[in-house]
């Protein structure tokens, strides 16, 4: 009898332990989904409005478009950007002139006027805030995220974003990585830059994010052309259709929404 009671006690302890472990490691930690996916599109090019917006709208998915304030595509198509934002997409800040550090290797494309290494922090901050003013005029919003042009974080030895933390909810970088909410550095959010990869490659990244319950941010430039960094229309479409088909387990949202959620998690709320 004593052995039987001991067996029942051990079984009860095991069941309690399993239940407790599951409670401590939720399988749906991202807005009650298994992972979060953010679709970001850089540089404010025609393909954003001509190609990307169409497929996003058809599937009722939302993304983040990082606009260069001085881009003629912004100037010439303001009403379309305004409507894009009104449909729930984020207009993010990608600076006024897209300055990159011309002192780094492989930066022959950087002009004297857009060489971040020649900037002062004050100039960079003013130009980024000017772009925020333009974006607010387009979408009426005061909360948004930033994306570092070329992924460059510093002017000299100073991180210019330190002066801008109160202006943005978060900033997206260019380093590849999958992270849980508490691991994410909102001053430099990881992403995967896509340049010619297949739909299978991108969908496999989403599967990895689901398995690890992490954040996956895609960084696109051209979609079906329009940029030297490009993904085919077919591959992009297959990814988005996969996300839509699995929306019960994948949270697809603009960067600003996901960043707000991460802030709450990191604050313990």
MOGI-V487133 format. One record per backbone hydrogen bond with DSSP energy under -1.0 kcal/mol. CO is the residue of the C=O (numbers start at 1). NH is the residue of the N-H. E is the energy in kcal/mol with one decimal. If there is no record, write none. Layout:
{{CO;NH;E} {CO;NH;E}}
//
This chain:
{{1;5;-2.4} {2;6;-2.1} {3;7;-2.3} {4;8;-2.2} {5;9;-2.2} {6;10;-2.5} {7;11;-2.3} {8;12;-2.3} {9;13;-2.4} {10;14;-2.1} {11;15;-2.2} {12;16;-2.4} {13;17;-2.2} {14;18;-2.2} {15;19;-2.4} {16;20;-2.4} {17;21;-2.4} {18;22;-2.3} {19;23;-2.0} {20;24;-1.7} {21;25;-1.4} {33;30;-2.6} {35;251;-2.6} {36;216;-2.7} {37;253;-1.5} {38;218;-3.1} {39;64;-2.8} {40;220;-2.7} {41;66;-2.8} {45;48;-1.4} {46;50;-2.9} {47;51;-2.4} {47;52;-2.2} {48;53;-2.3} {51;55;-1.3} {52;56;-2.4} {53;57;-2.6} {54;58;-2.1} {55;59;-1.4} {56;61;-2.4} {63;90;-2.4} {64;41;-2.2} {65;92;-2.5} {66;43;-1.3} {67;94;-2.4} {68;71;-1.9} {71;74;-1.0} {71;75;-1.8} {72;76;-3.0} {77;81;-1.9} {78;82;-2.6} {79;83;-2.2} {80;84;-2.2} {81;85;-2.3} {82;86;-2.0} {83;87;-1.1} {84;89;-1.4} {85;88;-2.0} {90;65;-3.0} {92;67;-2.5} {93;147;-2.3} {95;69;-2.5} {96;70;-2.1} {100;116;-2.5} {101;104;-1.2} {104;107;-1.0} {107;110;-1.6} {114;100;-2.1} {115;118;-2.0} {116;119;-1.4} {120;124;-2.1} {121;125;-2.6} {122;126;-2.3} {123;127;-2.4} {124;128;-2.2} {125;129;-2.3} {126;130;-2.0} {127;131;-1.9} {128;132;-1.8} {129;133;-1.8} {130;134;-1.9} {131;135;-2.6} {132;136;-2.5} {133;137;-1.7} {134;138;-1.2} {135;139;-2.8} {136;140;-2.4} {144;169;-2.3} {145;93;-2.5} {146;172;-3.2} {148;151;-1.8} {149;152;-2.0} {155;158;-1.8} {158;155;-2.7} {159;162;-1.5} {160;163;-1.5} {161;164;-2.0} {164;167;-1.8} {170;146;-2.2} {171;189;-3.0} {172;148;-1.9} {175;191;-2.9} {179;215;-3.0} {180;183;-1.7} {180;184;-1.0} {185;188;-2.1} {186;171;-2.5} {189;173;-2.5} {192;219;-2.6} {198;202;-1.8} {199;203;-2.9} {200;204;-2.2} {201;205;-1.6} {202;206;-1.7} {203;207;-2.3} {204;208;-2.2} {205;209;-2.2} {206;210;-2.4} {207;211;-2.3} {208;212;-2.0} {209;214;-2.0} {214;36;-1.5} {216;38;-2.4} {217;192;-2.8} {218;40;-2.0} {219;194;-2.6} {220;42;-2.7} {222;231;-1.3} {229;222;-2.9} {230;196;-1.9} {231;224;-2.9} {232;236;-2.3} {233;237;-2.5} {234;238;-2.5} {235;239;-2.0} {236;240;-2.2} {237;241;-2.5} {238;242;-2.1} {239;243;-2.4} {240;244;-2.3} {241;245;-2.3} {242;246;-1.2} {244;247;-1.4} {246;249;-1.9} {246;250;-1.5} {249;34;-2.0} {249;35;-1.1} {251;37;-3.1} {254;258;-2.0} {255;259;-3.0} {256;260;-2.0} {257;261;-1.8} {258;262;-2.5} {259;263;-2.3} {260;264;-1.7} {261;265;-2.1} {262;266;-3.0} {263;267;-1.6} {264;269;-3.0} {265;268;-1.3}}
//
